[in-house]
Amino acid sequence: MGEERFPFDTPSPWEQDVDKKLKWCEALESTGPENVRLILGQIPTGARSSISVGMSMAKGYAEQWLAWHDRRKADRESAFRSKQIFWTRWAAIVASLIALGAVLNWMWNNF
């Protein structure tokens, strides 16, 4: 399904210092994806501009972090839907077999 944490330690065009990126990531996590989305929506500047989300950081880094969260959310929803479809089909098959058994039992007893 993907990584459980944002890969802040990988090379980034926004910042090279891993400690600084870790602090940015912690600030973003404490703010939450929906609030970060709102903040980013209010700032019409480019990806290299600086924004304040708990602390000053590159807007592009926050956008990259939010895109990572969105991918994880989509992966979780996809897995959930797959399981939901599987169990719905399973229940439909079982219900059909029970109905078939009831019809066969009725026919056996009445004819």
ABEGO torsion letter per residue (X at the ends): XEBABBBAABBBAABABAAAAAAAAAAAAAAEAAAAAAAAAABABBAABBBBBGBBBBAAAAAAAAAAAAAAAAAAAAAAAAAAAAAAAAAAAAAAAAAAAAAAAAAAAAX
